[in-house]
Amino acid sequence: MSSQPASKSAFRIDVFTIFPKLVDDFCSESLLGRARDEALIDLRCHDLRDYGDESRRVDDALYGGGAGMLFRPEPIFAAVEATQPPRPLLLLSPGGRRFDQDFADHLSKTGGFSLLCGRYEGVDHRVVEHLVDAEISIGDVVLAGGEVAACLVIEATTRLLPGVMGNEVSPVSESFGADRMLEEPHFTRPSEFRGWEVPEILRSGDHAKIERWRRAQALHRTVRARPDLIERRGGLGIPEKRLLEEFPCVPYPEGLL
């Protein structure tokens, strides 16, 4: 199965999987679905079973023995060669480079990319050595297959494309945005709920002070939860230290899982 191509100017993403509906359905909702309807994104999901043997089988036992099954190279090579997907072609694998916001930003500036979703024990190493361009991982976890990871990569990347998000400022100001920090806390109506009030400064109308408060809260949150991000930025500058002193941190849960 392959979704219908969109316009030539759309950002193209090809996904190779034995469960194309998992990816296609997820990417048909919300902002992603709207972006596809508006031909901003051209997502093509290819069923590897279409390139399998007469029984549509794509896997086999491991040479040398061992538990589980492995994707054979022939169906994957055949699928890629028949569809000529955009490069880079990335294999979703626990052994790959960690996918993060910088990686998403990099992919969003390409003309498109492709994802190969493994299953079982993965793919024949000849696919890794001679077909894909790189391996990527969404973290130190093991999934039953790469489809959920593919959806994560697609959403994180495509939301950075021009026109996909309604508010073009959001990708800059949110967590891991231009400053590579966590986002500050947000509040909405009602101003009082069960005795808990929205911070007075956010209701003050003093926009300059509100922006300083937001900056301080983003710093507090990042220092508290992700000090590695602060270190990566070269530490805190003197103006940032003054902001932390000026505005105390809002409360967060103290318990640790």
C-alpha positions in Angstrom: 0.0 0.0 0.0 1.2 3.5 -0.7 -0.6 6.7 0.0 -1.3 9.0 -3.0 1.4 11.5 -3.8 0.8 15.1 -3.1 2.1 18.1 -5.1 5.7 18.3 -6.3 6.4 21.1 -3.8 5.3 19.1 -0.8 7.8 17.9 1.8 8.0 14.2 1.0 8.4 11.5 3.6 8.4 7.8 2.7 7.9 5.1 5.3 8.7 1.4 4.7 6.9 -0.9 7.1 4.8 -4.1 7.4 2.1 -2.0 9.1 1.6 1.1 6.9 -1.9 1.7 8.4 -0.4 2.4 11.8 1.7 5.3 10.4 -0.9 6.5 7.9 -3.7 6.7 10.4 -1.6 8.6 13.0 -0.4 11.1 10.4 -4.0 11.7 9.2 -5.1 13.5 12.4 -4.6 17.0 13.8 -1.9 19.3 12.4 -0.3 16.5 10.4 -3.6 15.5 8.7 -4.3 19.2 7.9 -0.8 19.6 6.4 -1.4 16.6 4.2 -4.8 17.8 3.1 -3.2 21.2 2.2 -0.4 19.4 0.3 2.4 20.7 2.5 3.4 17.2 3.3 3.6 14.2 0.9 3.6 11.1 3.1 3.9 7.8 1.3 3.6 4.6 3.4 4.9 1.5 1.6 4.0 -2.1 2.7 7.1 -4.2 2.6 4.9 -7.3 2.3 4.0 -6.2 -1.2 7.7 -6.9 -2.1 7.9 -10.3 -0.2 7.6 -13.8 -1.6 4.5 -15.4 -3.1 3.1 -15.6 0.5 4.0 -12.0 1.2 6.6 -13.1 3.7 9.5 -10.8 4.5 11.3 -12.5 7.4 13.3 -15.6 8.0 15.4 -17.3 10.8 18.8 -16.0 11.8 21.9 -17.6 10.4 23.9 -19.2 13.2 20.8 -19.7 15.3 19.2 -17.5 17.9 15.7 -16.3 19.0 13.4 -14.4 16.8 13.1 -13.7 13.1 14.8 -11.1 10.8 13.7 -9.0 7.9 15.3 -10.5 4.7 17.2 -8.0 2.5 15.4 -8.7 -0.8 12.0 -7.2 0.0 13.6 -4.0 1.5 16.0 -3.5 -1.4 13.1 -4.1 -3.9 10.8 -1.7 -2.1 13.4 1.1 -2.0 14.5 0.5 -5.6 11.0 0.5 -6.9 9.8 3.7 -5.2 13.0 5.8 -5.3 12.3 7.5 -2.0 13.9 10.8 -0.8 17.2 10.5 1.0 18.4 10.2 3.7 16.9 6.8 4.3 17.0 6.2 8.0 16.6 2.9 9.8 14.9 3.2 13.2 17.1 1.2 15.5 18.2 1.2 19.2 21.7 1.4 18.0 21.3 4.6 16.0 22.1 8.2 16.7 19.8 9.7 19.3 17.0 11.7 17.7 16.5 15.1 19.3 15.3 18.6 18.4 18.5 19.4 16.6 18.1 16.3 14.4 14.4 17.3 13.7 15.5 20.8 12.8 18.1 19.3 10.4 15.6 17.0 8.7 13.1 19.8 8.3 15.6 21.7 6.2 16.1 18.9 3.8 13.8 18.2 0.8 12.4 15.1 2.5 13.6 11.9 4.0 12.6 8.2 4.4 12.2 5.9 7.4 12.6 2.1 7.5 10.7 0.4 10.4 12.2 -2.7 11.7 10.3 -5.6 13.4 11.2 -8.9 15.0 15.0 -8.9 15.6 15.6 -6.1 13.1 16.9 -6.3 9.5 19.6 -8.2 7.7 22.9 -6.3 8.2 23.4 -6.0 4.5 20.5 -3.5 4.5 22.4 -1.5 7.2 25.7 -1.7 5.3 24.6 -1.2 1.7 21.2 0.5 1.6 20.3 2.9 4.5 22.2 6.1 5.1 22.1 6.1 8.9 20.4 4.6 11.9 18.4 6.7 14.4 17.0 5.9 17.8 14.3 7.7 19.8 15.9 6.6 23.1 17.2 3.8 25.2 14.0 1.7 25.0 13.0 -1.3 22.9 9.8 -1.3 21.0 8.0 -4.1 19.1 8.6 -2.2 15.9 9.6 1.1 14.4 6.2 2.5 13.6 5.6 4.4 16.8 9.1 5.8 16.5 8.5 6.8 12.9 5.4 8.7 13.9 7.4 10.6 16.6 10.1 11.5 14.0 7.6 12.6 11.5 5.6 14.8 13.9 8.7 16.4 15.5 10.1 17.2 12.1 7.1 18.3 10.1 5.8 20.7 12.7 8.9 22.8 12.0 8.0 23.2 8.3 6.6 26.6 7.2 2.8 26.6 7.3 2.3 23.4 9.3 1.7 25.1 12.6 -0.9 27.9 13.0 1.4 29.9 15.2 4.9 30.3 13.6 6.3 31.6 16.9 5.6 28.3 18.7 8.5 26.3 17.4 10.8 29.1 18.5 9.5 29.7 22.0 8.5 26.1 23.1 10.7 23.6 24.8 14.0 22.9 22.9 13.2 25.9 20.7 15.7 28.5 19.7 17.2 28.8 23.2 17.3 25.0 23.6 15.7 25.2 27.1 12.5 23.8 28.6 9.4 25.9 28.2 8.0 28.0 31.1 4.7 27.0 32.8 1.4 28.3 31.3 -1.9 29.2 32.8 -5.4 29.9 31.4 -8.9 30.7 32.8 -10.2 30.5 35.4 -7.8 32.7 37.4 -8.7 30.8 40.5 -9.4 27.0 40.6 -9.9 25.1 43.9 -8.0 27.8 45.7 -5.0 27.8 43.3 -4.5 31.1 41.6 -2.8 32.1 38.4 0.4 34.0 39.3 -0.5 37.7 39.8 2.2 38.9 37.4 0.5 37.1 34.5 -2.6 39.2 35.2 -0.8 42.5 35.7 -0.7 43.7 32.1 3.0 44.5 32.4 4.2 42.7 29.3 7.9 43.5 29.8 7.8 42.1 33.3 5.8 39.1 32.1 8.4 38.3 29.5 11.2 38.5 32.2 9.1 36.2 34.5 8.6 33.7 31.6 12.3 33.7 30.9 13.1 33.2 34.5 10.7 30.3 34.8 12.1 28.6 31.7 15.6 29.0 33.3 14.4 27.6 36.7 12.7 24.6 35.0 15.7 23.8 32.9 18.2 24.1 35.7 16.0 21.9 37.9 15.0 19.2 35.4 17.6 19.3 32.6 20.9 20.9 33.8 22.6 19.2 30.9 20.9 21.7 28.6 22.3 24.6 30.6 25.8 23.1 30.4 25.4 22.7 26.7 24.7 26.4 26.4 27.9 27.2 28.3 26.2 27.8 31.7 24.3 30.7 33.0 25.2 34.3 32.2 25.1 37.1 34.8 21.7 38.5 33.5 20.2 35.0 33.7 21.4 34.5 37.3 19.9 37.9 38.2 16.5 36.8 36.7 16.6 33.6 38.8 17.1 35.8 41.9 14.4 38.2 40.9 11.7 35.6 40.3 11.3 32.5 42.5 10.5 29.2 40.8 6.9 28.1 40.6 6.1 24.8 42.5 6.7 21.5 40.8 6.0 17.9 42.1 8.8 16.9 44.4 8.3 13.1 44.2 10.7 11.0 42.1 9.5 7.9 40.1 
